Amino acid sequence: MANIKITGIDALMKKLKHNATLNDVKLVVAVNGAEMHQKAQRFAPVDTGNLKRSIRINKEKAGLAVRVSSTAEYALYQEYGTRYMAGTPHVRPAFRIQSAKFKNDMQRLVK
C-alpha cells in the first residue's frame, strides 16, 4: 500500500548503539504497530465485519518492522475506491496518524 524509504540508517544505528538498545527500538516498533492495527480496524467500514476482522499485524525483520494488512479480497477497493464508488480509507489514515507518533518515539530514543 504505502512505500517508505528510510535514509540515514547507519547514523541512526550508531546513535542508537550509544543511547539505546535494540530491544528499545523493537518495543517502539511493536507498540506503534499495535496502535496502527487498532486504528485501521477502528477506521474500517463495517457492514458484515469481515474487513475489520481481516486486518492483521505481522512482525517482520526480527521485530524491527511490522506489516498491517488485510486479507479481505475487497480491501483495496474499500481503501481506494473504484470508478463507481468512492473509497473509505482505513489503513492510510491510521498510517498517517501513527507515523507521526512513531517518529516522535524514535527521536526520544536517540536524544
URVENDA-V634360 format. One record per residue. N is the residue number from 1. NEAR is the number of other C-alpha atoms within 8 Angstrom. Layout:
# URVENDA-V634360
n:N near:NEAR
n:N near:NEAR
This chain:
# URVENDA-V634360
n:1 near:2
n:2 near:4
n:3 near:4
n:4 near:4
n:5 near:4
n:6 near:5
n:7 near:4
n:8 near:6
n:9 near:7
n:10 near:6
n:11 near:7
n:12 near:9
n:13 near:8
n:14 near:8
n:15 near:10
n:16 near:12
n:17 near:9
n:18 near:6
n:19 near:9
n:20 near:11
n:21 near:8
n:22 near:8
n:23 near:6
n:24 near:9
n:25 near:12
n:26 near:10
n:27 near:8
n:28 near:11
n:29 near:13
n:30 near:12
n:31 near:8
n:32 near:11
n:33 near:12
n:34 near:9
n:35 near:9
n:36 near:12
n:37 near:13
n:38 near:8
n:39 near:11
n:40 near:13
n:41 near:11
n:42 near:8
n:43 near:11
n:44 near:12
n:45 near:8
n:46 near:8
n:47 near:5
n:48 near:5
n:49 near:7
n:50 near:9
n:51 near:13
n:52 near:11
n:53 near:8
n:54 near:9
n:55 near:14
n:56 near:11
n:57 near:11
n:58 near:7
n:59 near:11
n:60 near:9
n:61 near:6
n:62 near:6
n:63 near:10
n:64 near:10
n:65 near:10
n:66 near:12
n:67 near:10
n:68 near:11
n:69 near:8
n:70 near:9
n:71 near:8
n:72 near:9
n:73 near:5
n:74 near:6
n:75 near:10
n:76 near:8
n:77 near:9
n:78 near:10
n:79 near:12
n:80 near:10
n:81 near:12
n:82 near:8
n:83 near:5
n:84 near:5
n:85 near:6
n:86 near:8
n:87 near:10
n:88 near:10
n:89 near:11
n:90 near:14
n:91 near:12
n:92 near:9
n:93 near:10
n:94 near:13
n:95 near:9
n:96 near:8
n:97 near:8
n:98 near:11
n:99 near:8
n:100 near:8
n:101 near:9
n:102 near:11
n:103 near:8
n:104 near:8
n:105 near:9
n:106 near:10
n:107 near:8
n:108 near:7
n:109 near:11
n:110 near:10
n:111 near:5
